[in-house]
Amino acid sequence: MTVVWINGAFGAGKTTTARELIELIPNSTIFDPELIGAALPRLLPAKRLAEVDDFQNLPIWRRLVIDTAAALHAELGGTLVVPMTLLRQEYRDEIFGGLAARRISVRHLLLAPAETILRQRIAGREPSPGVPDAEMRERQWAYDHIEPYRAALASWLTADAYPVDTSGLTPYQSAVRITEAVGSGAARPCEIVQTPEPAGETLAAGVLLFDAEDRVLLVDPTYKPGWEFPGGVVERGEAPARAGMREVAEEVGIRLREVPRLLVVDWERPAPPGHGGLRLLFDGGRLAPDEAARVLLPGPELRAWRFATEREAATMLPPVRYERLRWALRARERGAALYLEAGVPVG
């Protein structure tokens, strides 16, 4: 199962290229996530829609993109061609990680015309039929997103996607270039971890590691948004502390010599599409300077790591993980483990 995801700035020609592409790739189908965005006004109350200025910022849109792509794959097989702009790395992580969890590989390609050409194409773009003021609003939307596109290019997009300079190419010629890149293997499947989605509640173990300044080690997964602690799901028949030690070795290359001490047990409430379960945090201790210098990321599961203060972690971790960290640090200071429910101490 394969997805060819065609990324690029608004107005880069993704949809027209996708139409040409399905004529070149046997057994391929277009899936345009814009259709999900168009359906949301019929699914969500106006008050909820008014809270965001872009439907990509709605978690339901991202979940439906993943679920719909998986359903289309199960129904049709072959290759799914997805023309959709993704400029926020955390949304790329969430969507591509969700597809990887369903054993669907993604080849990520970027249509990258020169900005002068891009602006010319936006100016000549045909407006959506039957939509009041569509020409003015759609052009302004595309112009307004050139700067976020530039920022994405500078920070992560060109390193993640296979670029195709379409400055002097027609949509058909662009589709030929994409077909060649996919067929030759130049546009390789994204190296994102394929973690099967759990069918029920899970038990996960994380380990806190500290540097000489008592900053905590955080890692940035490629398969989900937000930073995290080294750790993962406890396998069947595995002791939780030993699972944490295994994950630390696999993720950052540090082999703990002693079994880490328990800091918190946190019950995570099920929040669809997640199943929740118990989350344990252990104290892996302070790393010596030479150990901290040897931290590495052996595989494609993680993109970055850093030591962070508690204040810095508050801006990096999702709220539920930050609360777990905050109480784990208090437990470490007091020398006594804490039991939490949804990040709140109980008992």
C-alpha positions, 0 to 999 in steps of 0.5 A: 500500500502506497500513498504519493503525497504531493505537497507544495504551496497553495497555487503550485499546481498540485491538483492538476499534476495529480490528475495527470499522475493517475494516468501514468501510475497504474491502479492509482486513485486521487484522494483530495483532503479538501473534500473533507474540509468542505464537509466539515461545515455540515458536520461541526457546529458553526461555533467550533468552526469559528475557533480556527482559521484553517480546517487543518487546525481541527483534529477531526480533519487530520483524523478523517484524512488518515481514516479516509485514506486507509479506507480507500486503500482497503477498498481500492488497493494500488496507489493513492495520490494525495494533493495537499499542502502541509506546512506544519511539521507536527501535522505531517508527523500526525498524518504520516505517522497515522498512515504508517501505523496502518502499514501504508507507506508514504512517498512525500514529494514537493512541487517547488516552482520559483516564487516568481512563477508561483505568484504568476500561477496564483494570479492566473488561477481559475476561481472555484465555480459558484462561490461568491468572491472566490477569485479574490478570496482564493488568491489572497489565501494563496498569497498569504501562505507564501511566507509560511511556505518559505518558513517550512522550506527553511526549517524542515520541508526540503529535508523531508520531501523529494523536491521537483522544480516545476518552474518550466514544467507543465502539469503533465511534465511534472507528473512525469518527473514524479513518476520517474522519481517514484519508479526509480526509488529516488523518492523513497518511502518516508522513514517513519516508524510503523507502530501498529495502533493499539486495540485497547488500553496500553501500558507505557514506560518512560525514563527521565534522564538528566544532565549535570544541570538537572535538565531533562532529556526530551526527544522529538518523534517523527510519528506524532506531534509534540516532544516526548520522554524516551520510552514506549509501550511495554511488550507482552510479558515484559517488566515495565522498568525493563521496557523503559531501559530497552527503549532508552537503549534503542532510542538514544543509545544509552544503556542504563546499568541499574533498574530505574526508580519509579516516579509516577504512575499516571492513568491516561483517560481514553480520548478517541482515537487514543485508548489511554492506559497506564503511563509510568515514568522512571528516574534514569538518573543523571548522565555523566558529561561523556554519557550525555555527549554520546546521546544519538538517534539510531533510527528514523523514529526520532528526529531530534533530542535536547536537554530542557529545563522544566520551564522549557519543557512546558512549551515543548510537551503537550499539556498532559505530558508536561503535567506528568513531568511536573509531578515526576520532578516533584516526586524525584525531589521528595523521594516518593512515587506519586499516583496520578489520574489524568495528570492530577495527583490522587490519594 
